[in-house]
Amino acid sequence: MKKHTYILLLLAFTTSCDEDEALNSFGPNTFVYTLATSFDDHIGYPELFTFDIDNGSSKNISVNSTTLYNYQVIHSQIAFVDEYGVYLSNPKNGNLSKLTSLSSTSMNGTAFQLSGIDVSRDLKRVAYSNYDDIFIKIIESSVIQNITLDLEGDFVLPEWSPNGTKVLIRNRVSIKREDYNISTSNFKVYVLSSNELLDVEMFDDTVSPGYAVWHPDENSVIYEQYSAIFQYNLKTQILEQLTPDGVFGTNPSCSPDGQYVSFSKTNDPDQSSDTNINALAILNIKTKEITDVNNLNSHSMNWHDNSQDLIYAVEDNIYLYNTLTGVNEKIVETGESQTIVNVEWLN
């Protein structure tokens, strides 16, 4: 295990000259991950680390935030939220800057709690939820728009498309039946150019879907429902089941070239068995061929820009899998009572 070097931050980074040189030496195969101390079912506040695969070096970057479970990597910078502000941390040079402020009050002065904040990759807009509606703030002008005003249901978890032209959001609704109501959810897509909301067709409107991600072409949304992986094309309005019947999958993640979907392949779709395993598998979208990577409980998987290297976490370890060579290796091993919360390439 690599020795971790701690760098203290109090709204600014403090480094020595040697540390500055090391920070600037990050190669193209560097990723960031959050590590939290865990005791039984309790997980403490996460710490942020970088790891350079090429030279095997690890660095601790301590930021003044308790929200690092949901950080973003944008152009090798780390975006995170703290005290109603969005900050950018550059681990290569130690710079910390405030991208924008976010108000905790609505336009009519009502206080609310911010949730599900997502920054567009062009750093021009921020989308966030107050558990009721979705707001988009233009960073340069500070103009804020409520894109779900007066619409039915609650809107949460906005996610920008890769080029920042659309926003994927989850809509929590209640479906009325003759003598009862069904609480469920679905997905919608907001299109900036036309200021309209598009429906993402669900396999079953009465069952809440699981995790959803963008396909890189921005025309499709890939999501999980009934422990199967589906792809819905917004242009053709065609819904396709990607995983075959009998293969139970959750947590899809699409490669940057749009050819593969990695997912957690489970042997227990009800997630109730003590022997349940969320093994890592990769599906070829075109051929539907599925490659089993391991039989471990895997989570937080992330594709490299080359669409060949996939990193993923297994409790307190991080693994690297290469789709061309089929090599699967452990590259980070932490100590006991520690949990890898999230892992993402720094590119």
Secondary structure, DSSP 8 states (H G I E B T S, - for coil): ----EEE-BSSSB---HHHHHHHTT--TTEEEEEEEEEETTEE---EEEEEETTTTEEEEE--S-S-GGG-EEETTEEEEEETTEEEEEETTTTEEEEEEE--SB-TTS-B---EEEEE-TTSSEEEEE-SS-EEEEETTT--EEETTTT-SSEEEEEEE-TTSSEEEEEEEEEEE-SS-EEEEEEEEEEETTTTEEEEE--S-TTS----EEE-TTSSEEEEEETTEEEEEETTTTEEEE-S-TT-EEEEEEE-TTSSEEEEEEES-TTS--TT--EEEEEEETTT--EEE--SS--EEEEE-TTSSEEEEEETTEEEEEETTT--EEEEEE--TTEEEEEEEE--
